[in-house]
Amino acid sequence: LGCPGTVDDETGRVLYANNLGWKNFDLRAALRAHTTLPIHLGNDANAAALGEALFGCGKGAESTVVVTLGTGVGGGVVLDGKMLTGYTGAASELGHMVIRAGGEECTCGRRGCFEAYASATALIRETKRAMAAHPESRMHAAAEENGAVDGRTAFIAAQRGDAAAQAVVDRYLDDLACGVANIVNIFFPEVIALSGGVANQGDALAKAVRELTDENARKTGQIQDQITQAAKQNSQTQGRLNTDFASQLAAKVQELKDTQRREYNSNYLTAISAAMGQQTTGTQQTTGTTDTTGTTDATSHTTSTTGSGSSGRGGSSRKKK
């Protein structure tokens, strides 16, 4: 289960998730009433990064950074094929690096965090401010068409030639590129993937971020094509990836079923062997005949051999005479 914030899989608790208002929340216990399946916890952005690195736009690359643009800004970092988790498992909180000292207040309590400028929440905030200042803006019509102000509103109105909306988009892209440039300078990964609802803007977002990152980051020549490529691959292959994942999941479930069936068969045969051994031993003690003793030996040998063949282990140490 991917969850925002700092999570502890050993205890099943979310230690801190500022956007959810959780502190030391026992998420596993809360879910236990609804399922008997094993529950493991991980940071949601880390889970996204691992998925992209193994099956998505980062497949085949040794280093991948995923930036999730949603209610907040999350980050997952895979370097040299390994997930970067840090000393306590709370590493890669990319949304809480400060890009503007003393700026907008973040839900974490600091000011100027990347999240306070590049999240969908921040984009909606700035869109509403611009709409209030510009009642003539096409953003009002765009919001009405979609039923509410969301991360698409300013982009839609900007595409229709609205100057106020374009200013919102430009500021948002500047702030997003600032954070991405910092990530490039720190990690210089092979692939950077932008995910979340805002990332669905495709090339309108990725191309601009690529150009702005090139202006802000050092040593960026190699990374830029990967930013655009990641966005395109996510769009073009999502259906295939979902199909692949479903197939792999089905295969894993079948594997678990087969394992459980083999273990059941093995335990069943062991129990039958023990029961037959007790029965024939009782017969031998009652009759005391040579024929019965011979039958007991033969029966015990045959049962043990069958059990060994079925389970692959635990065969009888007795040999046939």
VEXKE-338074 format. One line per 4 residues: their letters; for each residue x, y, z of N, C-alpha, C. Coordinates in pm, whole numbers, plus 50000, padded with zeros to 5 digits. Example, Ala and Ser with C-alpha at 12.3 -4.5 7.8 and 13.67 -1.06 7.14 Angstrom:
! VEXKE-338074
AS> 51319/49431/50780/51230/49550/50780/51320/49670/50780; 51285/49775/50708/51367/49894/50714/51290/50003/50787;
This chain:
! VEXKE-338074
LGCP> 50085/49881/50000/50000/50000/50000/50088/50123/50000; 50072/50208/49899/50147/50333/49894/50071/50442/49967; 50140/50512/50055/50077/50618/50134/50170/50739/50140; 50116/50860/50129/50201/50980/50142/50264/50987/50281;
GTVD> 50379/51050/50287/50443/51074/50415/50547/50971/50452; 50585/50974/50579/50684/50882/50633/50612/50762/50692; 50642/50644/50640/50572/50522/50684/50672/50422/50740; 50622/50337/50827/50704/50233/50889/50635/50099/50865;
DETG> 50688/50021/50772/50625/49894/50738/50633/49795/50853; 50737/49804/50935/50753/49709/51046/50639/49720/51145; 50598/49843/51177/50489/49864/51273/50354/49883/51206; 50356/49910/51075/50230/49934/51004/50175/50073/51026;
RVLY> 50260/50164/51071/50213/50300/51104/50262/50404/51004; 50180/50506/50986/50221/50625/50913/50273/50723/51018; 50402/50745/51019/50461/50826/51124/50423/50973/51110; 50419/51020/50983/50380/51160/50961/50340/51179/50816;
ANNL> 50219/51233/50796/50171/51267/50662/50098/51401/50675; 50169/51509/50640/50115/51642/50667/49986/51672/50591; 49975/51624/50466/49856/51654/50387/49732/51577/50433; 49755/51469/50508/49643/51391/50561/49616/51421/50708;
GWKN> 49707/51494/50770/49691/51525/50911/49716/51405/51002; 49796/51310/50954/49824/51189/51031/49960/51199/51100; 49962/51155/51224/50087/51145/51298/50081/51018/51383; 50175/50927/51355/50180/50798/51424/50047/50724/51412;
FDLR> 49991/50724/51290/49860/50662/51265/49878/50515/51228; 49806/50426/51296/49818/50282/51272/49730/50245/51153; 49784/50260/51033/49709/50236/50911/49680/50087/50892; 49776/50003/50926/49755/49859/50909/49638/49811/50995;
AALR> 49631/49858/51118/49521/49818/51207/49388/49868/51153; 49388/49988/51095/49265/50045/51041/49214/49963/50922; 49306/49906/50845/49268/49827/50729/49241/49681/50762; 49293/49636/50874/49282/49495/50909/49137/49451/50922;
AHTT> 49048/49542/50960/48907/49506/50975/48840/49480/50841; 48907/49518/50732/48847/49507/50599/48910/49399/50512; 49021/49342/50555/49086/49239/50474/49173/49150/50561; 49186/49026/50518/49276/48933/50587/49407/48915/50511;
LPIH> 49421/48986/50399/49544/48976/50320/49660/49042/50394; 49783/48999/50367/49899/49067/50426/49904/49212/50380; 49936/49304/50470/49940/49446/50438/50081/49499/50461; 50142/49549/50356/50274/49611/50366/50264/49756/50321;
LGND> 50335/49843/50389/50327/49986/50362/50455/50039/50299; 50438/50139/50214/50552/50209/50155/50510/50349/50119; 50606/50438/50108/50574/50574/50062/50521/50567/49919; 50417/50645/49890/50351/50632/49759/50442/50671/49644;
ANAA> 50523/50776/49661/50613/50817/49554/50725/50716/49535; 50772/50654/49644/50872/50549/49632/50815/50431/49554; 50689/50396/49584/50624/50287/49512/50610/50320/49364; 50576/50445/49335/50564/50488/49195/50699/50481/49124;
ALGE> 50804/50525/49193/50938/50522/49134/50983/50379/49107; 50955/50290/49201/50994/50151/49183/50919/50089/49065; 50790/50122/49053/50712/50071/48941/50763/50121/48807; 50796/50250/48800/50849/50305/48675/50986/50246/48642;
ALFG> 51068/50227/48745/51202/50173/48724/51196/50029/48674; 51100/49951/48722/51092/49809/48686/51011/49785/48560; 50902/49861/48542/50808/49829/48434/50775/49947/48343; 50811/50068/48379/50767/50186/48306/50877/50257/48230;
CGKG> 50874/50390/48237/50966/50471/48156/51111/50458/48199; 51137/50406/48321/51273/50389/48367/51327/50248/48349; 51250/50161/48283/51294/50023/48266/51423/50019/48185; 51524/49952/48239/51653/49943/48172/51751/50049/48215;
AEST> 51704/50152/48285/51793/50258/48333/51840/50225/48475; 51960/50269/48507/52013/50244/48641/51965/50348/48741; 51925/50467/48691/51881/50573/48782/51756/50640/48728; 51655/50649/48814/51527/50710/48777/51476/50792/48895;
VVVT> 51427/50911/48865/51362/50994/48967/51219/51021/48921; 51123/50993/49007/50983/51022/48979/50937/51137/49068; 50875/51236/49007/50818/51349/49080/50667/51342/49063; 50594/51325/49172/50449/51315/49166/50387/51451/49196;
LGTG> 50303/51496/49105/50240/51628/49117/50092/51609/49146; 50057/51615/49272/49918/51595/49311/49879/51694/49419; 49812/51644/49524/49778/51730/49637/49904/51794/49693; 50010/51716/49697/50142/51767/49731/50238/51733/49619;
VGGG> 50367/51738/49649/50470/51694/49555/50551/51585/49623; 50547/51467/49566/50624/51357/49621/50743/51326/49534; 50834/51246/49587/50952/51210/49510/50997/51070/49542; 51039/50998/49440/51098/50866/49458/51225/50858/49376;
VVLD> 51332/50807/49436/51463/50808/49372/51520/50666/49368; 51553/50619/49248/51620/50491/49230/51757/50518/49170; 51861/50485/49244/51999/50509/49200/52074/50376/49196; 52143/50352/49086/52218/50227/49069/52129/50106/49096;
GKML> 52003/50116/49055/51910/50005/49069/51856/49985/49208; 51884/50077/49302/51838/50062/49440/51756/50184/49481; 51649/50157/49557/51565/50264/49608/51638/50342/49717; 51639/50475/49704/51701/50560/49805/51599/50586/49916;
TGYT> 51622/50528/50033/51528/50544/50144/51586/50622/50261; 51718/50633/50267/51779/50709/50376/51789/50629/50505; 51837/50695/50608/51867/50629/50735/51742/50572/50801; 51633/50648/50800/51511/50604/50867/51400/50566/50769;
GAAS> 51429/50568/50640/51328/50537/50541/51250/50659/50494; 51289/50778/50537/51212/50899/50507/51280/50986/50402; 51375/50930/50326/51446/51010/50227/51359/51041/50106; 51410/51126/50020/51348/51159/49890/51219/51240/49903;
ELGH> 51206/51318/50010/51091/51410/50020/51124/51536/49939; 51121/51518/49807/51162/51625/49717/51071/51747/49725; 50946/51725/49763/50852/51836/49770/50883/51936/49879; 50971/51899/49970/50997/51989/50083/51136/52052/50080;
MVIR> 51197/52053/49962/51314/52139/49946/51261/52280/49916; 51324/52379/49973/51279/52517/49957/51331/52573/49826; 51240/52626/49745/51281/52691/49619/51260/52843/49624; 51193/52889/49730/51173/53033/49745/51166/53065/49894;
AGGE> 51278/53111/49950/51285/53137/50094/51181/53241/50135; 51108/53208/50244/51007/53300/50295/50882/53307/50209; 50863/53210/50119/50750/53215/50026/50621/53161/50086; 50539/53101/50000/50409/53048/50042/50428/52944/50152;
ECTC> 50332/52943/50246/50339/52847/50355/50301/52708/50305; 50380/52611/50346/50355/52472/50310/50282/52403/50424; 50212/52294/50393/50141/52221/50498/50236/52157/50599; 50365/52149/50564/50463/52093/50658/50504/52195/50764;
GRRG> 50465/52321/50744/50500/52425/50840/50609/52519/50793; 50683/52479/50693/50789/52566/50639/50730/52658/50532; 50811/52747/50483/50769/52838/50376/50858/52821/50253; 50796/52831/50138/50872/52828/50013/50905/52691/49961;
CFEA> 50841/52585/50012/50870/52450/49966/50831/52432/49819; 50901/52343/49753/50869/52305/49614/50721/52268/49603; 50671/52197/49702/50532/52154/49703/50435/52271/49705; 50473/52380/49770/50386/52497/49782/50373/52573/49650;
YASA> 50452/52532/49548/50449/52600/49419/50422/52507/49302; 50460/52379/49314/50452/52290/49198/50342/52184/49209; 50273/52176/49322/50166/52078/49336/50042/52124/49261; 49949/52031/49238/49821/52068/49178/49746/52163/49270;
TALI> 49763/52145/49400/49699/52234/49497/49748/52377/49478; 49878/52393/49458/49934/52526/49437/49886/52587/49306; 49879/52505/49201/49832/52553/49072/49687/52600/49082; 49604/52526/49152/49464/52566/49171/49455/52695/49252;
RETK> 49537/52707/49354/49540/52830/49434/49571/52952/49349; 49674/52941/49267/49713/53054/49181/49609/53080/49073; 49544/52977/49025/49438/52994/48925/49321/53071/48984; 49281/53037/49104/49171/53107/49170/49205/53252/49197;
RAMA> 49329/53279/49236/49371/53417/49260/49363/53499/49131; 49408/53437/49023/49404/53507/48894/49259/53528/48847; 49174/53432/48870/49033/53445/48831/48965/53557/48909; 49000/53568/49038/48942/53675/49120/48988/53812/49071;
AHPE> 49112/53819/49024/49166/53946/48976/49125/53977/48833; 49079/53877/48758/49044/53894/48617/48908/53828/48588; 48800/53896/48621/48666/53839/48596/48637/53816/48448; 48712/53882/48361/48692/53865/48217/48767/53745/48160;
SRMH> 48848/53680/48242/48934/53572/48194/48853/53451/48146; 48908/53383/48048/48846/53261/47996/48857/53145/48095; 48933/53166/48200/48944/53063/48303/48809/53033/48367; 48722/53135/48376/48590/53115/48436/48509/53016/48353;
AAAE> 48512/53032/48220/48438/52941/48132/48496/52801/48137; 48630/52793/48142/48696/52662/48148/48659/52588/48276; 48654/52662/48387/48618/52601/48515/48473/52554/48513; 48386/52634/48453/48245/52596/48446/48226/52470/48360;
ENGA> 48302/52460/48253/48292/52343/48165/48332/52215/48238; 48434/52226/48325/48484/52108/48397/48414/52087/48530; 48326/52179/48568/48253/52165/48693/48322/52221/48814; 48447/52261/48802/48523/52317/48914/48657/52368/48864;
VDGR> 48723/52447/48946/48860/52488/48915/48952/52372/48950; 49033/52329/48854/49128/52222/48879/49259/52252/48809; 49346/52153/48805/49478/52173/48747/49476/52198/48598; 49364/52170/48531/49354/52190/48386/49307/52330/48350;
TAFI> 49242/52398/48441/49172/52523/48410/49262/52627/48343; 49375/52657/48405/49464/52759/48350/49523/52715/48217; 49558/52588/48204/49615/52538/48079/49514/52549/47965; 49387/52513/47992/49284/52520/47889/49263/52663/47842;
AAQR> 49251/52754/47939/49229/52895/47904/49350/52955/47833; 49468/52913/47872/49589/52963/47807/49594/52920/47661; 49553/52795/47636/49549/52746/47498/49448/52823/47413; 49351/52886/47478/49251/52965/47408/49292/53112/47395;
GDAA> 49414/53140/47436/49468/53274/47418/49446/53370/47533; 49412/53320/47649/49387/53407/47765/49519/53447/47830; 49544/53577/47839/49671/53628/47890/49688/53601/48039; 49581/53618/48117/49591/53595/48261/49621/53448/48290;
AQAV> 49556/53360/48215/49582/53217/48232/49725/53183/48192; 49772/53243/48085/49910/53216/48040/50010/53257/48146; 49981/53367/48216/50071/53412/48322/50075/53312/48436; 49959/53252/48469/49954/53149/48573/50036/53028/48531;
VDRY> 50018/52985/48406/50090/52869/48355/50240/52895/48354; 50279/53013/48309/50422/53047/48301/50487/53045/48439; 50420/53102/48538/50475/53102/48673/50486/52960/48727; 50383/52881/48701/50385/52743/48749/50500/52665/48686;
LDDL> 50518/52679/48556/50625/52607/48487/50762/52653/48535; 50777/52782/48562/50904/52833/48616/50938/52766/48749; 50838/52756/48836/50862/52698/48968/50888/52547/48958; 50812/52481/48871/50833/52337/48851/50972/52311/48796;
ACGV> 51013/52389/48698/51146/52372/48638/51257/52401/48737; 51235/52496/48827/51335/52526/48930/51361/52403/49016; 51253/52338/49059/51269/52218/49140/51333/52104/49062; 51291/52085/48937/51348/51978/48854/51497/52003/48831;
ANIV> 51534/52130/48810/51676/52163/48791/51756/52128/48915; 51700/52152/49032/51769/52114/49156/51789/51963/49162; 51687/51889/49123/51695/51742/49124/51803/51695/49027; 51810/51758/48910/51913/51723/48812/52052/51748/48870;
NIFF> 52070/51863/48931/52201/51897/48986/52242/51805/49101; 52145/51756/49175/52177/51669/49290/52199/51525/49247; 52111/51472/49163/52115/51330/49130/52164/51299/48989; 52140/51387/48895/52166/51366/48753/52129/51224/48709;
PEVI> 52000/51192/48717/51955/51057/48680/51944/51041/48529; 51933/50917/48486/51909/50891/48343/51769/50933/48302; 51673/50915/48393/51533/50944/48361/51468/51023/48474; 51395/51128/48438/51306/51196/48531/51165/51180/48478;
ALSG> 51076/51128/48561/50937/51110/48521/50848/51200/48604; 50762/51275/48536/50663/51359/48603/50530/51285/48598; 50467/51267/48714/50341/51194/48719/50237/51275/48796; 50114/51227/48791/50005/51299/48856/49917/51367/48753;
GVAN> 49807/51422/48798/49711/51483/48708/49767/51595/48623; 49852/51679/48681/49909/51791/48607/49996/51741/48493; 50063/51629/48513/50153/51575/48411/50078/51530/48286; 49945/51518/48295/49865/51479/48179/49861/51587/48072;
QGDA> 49919/51703/48100/49927/51808/47998/50026/51772/47888; 50102/51664/47909/50189/51611/47803/50298/51707/47762; 50315/51723/47631/50423/51805/47578/50410/51951/47619; 50288/51998/47641/50269/52137/47685/50341/52161/47817;
LAKA> 50353/52057/47896/50425/52065/48022/50570/52023/48005; 50591/51904/47947/50725/51845/47941/50822/51930/47858; 50776/51981/47743/50864/52060/47658/50909/52187/47728; 50813/52253/47794/50846/52377/47865/50941/52350/47981;
VREL> 50915/52243/48056/51002/52208/48169/51142/52175/48119; 51148/52106/48006/51278/52072/47948/51358/52199/47917; 51296/52294/47851/51366/52417/47812/51406/52500/47934; 51315/52511/48030/51344/52591/48149/51448/52524/48237;
TDEN> 51445/52392/48244/51545/52319/48321/51683/52339/48260; 51688/52341/48129/51814/52362/48059/51876/52497/48095; 51791/52595/48123/51841/52727/48160/51888/52731/48305; 51829/52647/48389/51855/52654/48534/51955/52553/48586;
ARKT> 51965/52438/48521/52051/52332/48572/52184/52327/48499; 52285/52280/48567/52415/52259/48505/52424/52115/48456; 52502/52093/48351/52525/51958/48297/52394/51889/48261; 52310/51956/48185/52175/51902/48162/52158/51835/48027;
GQIQ> 52257/51837/47941/52238/51791/47804/52175/51655/47790; 52215/51563/47874/52169/51425/47861/52029/51403/47917; 51992/51481/48017/51869/51453/48088/51744/51501/48014; 51760/51600/47927/51642/51666/47873/51556/51576/47787;
DQIT> 51616/51501/47697/51538/51412/47613/51464/51309/47697; 51523/51271/47809/51460/51173/47894/51335/51229/47961; 51334/51359/47993/51214/51419/48053/51098/51408/47957; 51120/51447/47832/51014/51440/47732/50978/51296/47703;
QAAK> 51078/51211/47691/51053/51071/47660/50970/51004/47768; 50999/51036/47893/50924/50976/48002/50777/51012/47992; 50750/51139/47964/50611/51181/47953/50541/51110/47837; 50611/51097/47724/50551/51031/47607/50529/50883/47634;
QNSQ> 50628/50818/47696/50615/50675/47722/50501/50647/47819; 50488/50734/47920/50379/50714/48016/50244/50724/47947; 50232/50814/47852/50106/50833/47782/50079/50719/47685; 50181/50676/47612/50162/50579/47506/50151/50436/47555;
TQGR> 50213/50405/47668/50222/50265/47710/50143/50231/47835; 50063/50326/47884/49993/50300/48009/49902/50178/47998; 49828/50167/47886/49740/50051/47868/49817/49921/47865; 49931/49920/47793/50012/49799/47786/50069/49763/47922;
LNTD> 50113/49865/47998/50169/49839/48129/50063/49783/48222; 49942/49837/48214/49835/49784/48298/49807/49638/48264; 49810/49605/48133/49787/49467/48091/49899/49376/48140; 50023/49424/48125/50139/49346/48171/50130/49321/48321;
FASQ> 50095/49428/48394/50089/49415/48540/49980/49315/48580; 49865/49325/48511/49756/49233/48542/49797/49089/48516; 49870/49066/48406/49916/48931/48373/50015/48880/48478; 50107/48968/48519/50206/48928/48619/50139/48901/48753;
LAAK> 50038/48982/48785/49968/48963/48911/49892/48830/48910; 49826/48802/48797/49752/48676/48785/49846/48556/48798; 49964/48567/48735/50062/48459/48743/50110/48439/48886; 50130/48550/48958/50175/48541/49096/50069/48477/49184;
VQEL> 49943/48516/49162/49833/48456/49240/49826/48306/49214; 49840/48266/49086/49836/48124/49053/49952/48049/49117; 50069/48114/49119/50187/48053/49182/50163/48029/49331; 50101/48129/49397/50071/48113/49539/49970/48001/49561;
KDTQ> 49869/47995/49473/49770/47887/49484/49835/47750/49468; 49924/47738/49368/49991/47611/49345/50076/47571/49465; 50145/47670/49523/50229/47642/49639/50144/47594/49756; 50031/47664/49779/49944/47624/49888/49884/47486/49862;
RREY> 49852/47453/49736/49796/47323/49703/49899/47213/49729; 50026/47238/49690/50130/47139/49713/50151/47115/49863; 50151/47227/49939/50169/47213/50083/50053/47137/50145; 49931/47163/50098/49814/47093/50149/49823/46944/50117;
NSNY> 49858/46912/49991/49870/46772/49952/49975/46700/50035; 50088/46769/50056/50195/46709/50134/50150/46680/50276; 50083/46778/50339/50035/46759/50476/49928/46649/50482; 49844/46644/50380/49737/46544/50375/49797/46403/50367;
LTAI> 49895/46386/50278/49958/46255/50262/50033/46212/50387; 50095/46311/50452/50166/46280/50576/50069/46230/50682; 49954/46297/50690/49853/46256/50788/49799/46117/50756; 49774/46090/50626/49725/45958/50585/49828/45850/50619;
SAAM> 49957/45882/50590/50064/45786/50618/50069/45752/50766; 50057/45857/50849/50061/45834/50993/49943/45751/51039; 49825/45780/50982/49704/45706/51022/49714/45559/50982; 49764/45534/50860/49778/45396/50813/49881/45322/50895;
GQQT> 49987/45391/50932/50089/45328/51014/50035/45285/51149; 49951/45373/51208/49891/45340/51337/49796/45222/51323; 49720/45220/51211/49621/45112/51191/49689/44976/51175; 49794/44972/51090/49860/44844/51063/49940/44798/51184;
TGTQ> 49994/44892/51259/50066/44854/51381/49971/44789/51480; 49851/44847/51489/49749/44789/51578/49711/44649/51534; 49701/44628/51403/49667/44495/51349/49777/44395/51383; 49903/44440/51368/50015/44350/51396/50014/44306/51543;
QTTG> 49988/44403/51631/49989/44370/51773/49874/44275/51809; 49764/44286/51736/49648/44202/51768/49667/44059/51720; 49715/44044/51594/49724/43910/51537/49855/43842/51567; 49963/43921/51559/50094/43865/51585/50138/43767/51479;
TTDT> 50085/43771/51357/50120/43677/51252/50229/43733/51164; 50303/43642/51100/50411/43683/51010/50357/43754/50888; 50246/43705/50830/50188/43767/50710/50148/43911/50736; 50087/43936/50850/50043/44072/50882/50162/44164/50896;
TGTT> 50268/44113/50959/50389/44195/50973/50445/44231/50838; 50447/44135/50748/50494/44163/50613/50408/44265/50544; 50277/44254/50562/50184/44351/50502/50210/44490/50558; 50237/44498/50686/50264/44628/50748/50386/44693/50687;
DATS> 50493/44615/50672/50615/44669/50612/50589/44720/50472; 50520/44643/50393/50495/44680/50254/50408/44805/50247; 50305/44808/50332/50215/44924/50330/50289/45049/50372; 50368/45040/50478/50443/45156/50525/50537/45206/50418;
HTTS> 50606/45117/50353/50701/45157/50249/50631/45227/50134; 50520/45172/50088/50449/45229/49975/50398/45369/50008; 50341/45388/50126/50286/45517/50166/50397/45621/50176; 50509/45589/50235/50620/45682/50250/50674/45724/50115;
TTGS> 50684/45630/50023/50733/45663/49890/50641/45761/49820; 50511/45741/49830/50414/45832/49768/50424/45970/49828; 50436/45975/49962/50449/46105/50027/50574/46177/49983; 50683/46106/49969/50808/46167/49926/50798/46220/49785;
GSSG> 50732/46141/49698/50719/46186/49560/50633/46308/49546; 50530/46322/49630/50438/46435/49620/50497/46561/49678; 50566/46550/49792/50614/46669/49860/50756/46704/49824; 50831/46607/49773/50970/46634/49739/51061/46630/49859;
RGGS> 51009/46597/49976/51092/46591/50095/51022/46502/50197; 51094/46464/50303/51033/46391/50414/51007/46245/50385; 51085/46179/50296/51065/46038/50266/51103/45950/50384; 51053/45826/50381/51082/45735/50492/51230/45694/50490;
SRKK> 51286/45680/50610/51424/45635/50619/51434/45483/50613; 51318/45411/50618/51319/45267/50612/51335/45220/50469; 51406/45112/50450/51427/45056/50316/51346/44929/50302; 51307/44900/50176/51230/44779/50150/51321/44658/50160;
K> 51271/44560/50231/51350/44438/50251/51319/44338/50141;
